[in-house]
Structure formats: C-alpha cells, structure tokens
Amino acid sequence: MAHSTSSAVVLHHSNPAHGHQAPPDVVVDALPYYDGGYEEAGVREAALSLVEDETRRYKPTKNYLEQLGQPLYHQFETDIMKTEFERLSNRLPMEMLSMKRYELPTPPPGKQTDFQAWNECVENSYAQLEHQQTRILNLELMWDYGANTWKIYNTSLQNMLEQAQKQLLELRKQIQEINFNRKNEQTHAGAKLSALEQTWVGLVGKNYEIECAIVELEKEVANLRKQPKTNGAATSEH
C-alpha cells in the first residue's frame, strides 16, 4: 500500500500434480496488518480501479452453476402442496373448513318413513360419537404424557443448541488464531522489510558518498596531470 516498505507474496492457485495447468502466479503486494497510509488521497481510488479492471476481465458464462447440476425444486412437494401451489398460482380463494363431517343430518323429507335412511343416519351418529371419544382419549393421553414429551423434546433442542454454540466458539477461536498468526507473520515480515529498507538506504547513501568522493578524486587527478606540463613550460622559459 502507501507504506514506504513493500512486500510481495506469490499465490499458486492449483496443483499441477492433479492434472490442472497452473495459471500465472498472482503477486499480492500488501501486508494489511503492517502497511499504513490507507487513508491517504488516491489509495481508495487505486483500489477501486483494480476492482473495476478485474470485473471487466471476468467473463462468467450464462450458467455459472452448471457444474452443480439441475436443482430439484419439486422433490419434496406432496400432492397437497402441489394442489395448494396451483391454487395460489391461479389466485383462487382458500376453501373454508368443512364442518359437514360433524353434522348429524336427518333423512330427507321424502324418506322420513324409510327405515334404511334412518339406519344410515344412526350409523353416522355412531361414527361421529366414536370419533369424539377418540379425540377425548387423545386429549387425556396428551394431558398425562404430553408435558413430559415436550420436556424431553426441549432438552434435545437445548443439547443441540449447546453443541452448535460450542462449534461456533471453536470456529471463532480458530478464526482468531488464524488472524493472530497472520498479524504476527506480517508484523515480523514488515519489521524485516523495514530493516532491509534501512540497509538499502544506507548502502545507497554510501554509494552516493563513494561516487562523490570518486568525482573529487578524478578532479584532483586531472589537476595533478596538468601541473607537470605547467612546470615544464616554466623551466623552458628560464
């Protein structure tokens, strides 16, 4: 980034041993835990330009999920669900709850003296009575055992919740360790880069001083080479 030091990390995207051709290496020139200057002018614009350039070069296919296969949307639909979805798609109103099964109708007016008609009505009443007795029995069973069943179910849910929370804490711990290791590695790498940079600056300074000294010595050598000629001319005049 904008820090005076720079770092280069080479990332390999595939393993040639698996039969895949290795793409060009990507050089990541950043140590986010060490670099500074992210708030300086032009840094955000430069990052956005890199993102835009990557977006222009990325050309996804029409169906980029093709390798996942076709989704099975209707695999778990029951007949009742299909009928209800069809009703919703046709914008039809929902049918009201039918109470006909709970009615005890008498024979129609034309069969008030028909024994078979009255017998069917009596059998219907027996069936309705048995149904109500079964409901009462189910309610009594729920009253006796339903509370314990729900307690066991709630206990199972609580155990599942505790296990999920433990897994979440473990994942957060792993993430924290990874971030700590990244920060530690980048901090050490940054310190090494700073030391190398200082060494480089010192060597560049020494080279500059040596070059300046060489220039001065060349000037002195040039002056010394001119002196004998001058002395020789003065002797000839005498």
ABEGO torsion letter per residue (X at the ends): XABABBBBBBBBABBAAAGBBBBBBBBBBBBAAABBGAABBGAAAAAAAAAAAAAAABBBBABAAAAAEBBBAAAABBAAAAAAAAAAAAGBBBBBBBAAAABBBBBBAAAAABAAAAAAAAAAAAAAAAAAAAAAAAAAAAAAAAAAAAAAAAAAAAAAAAAAAAAAAAAAAAAAAAAAAAAAAAAAAAAAAAAAAAAAAAAAAAAAAAAAAAAAAAAAAAAAAAAAAAAAAAAAAX
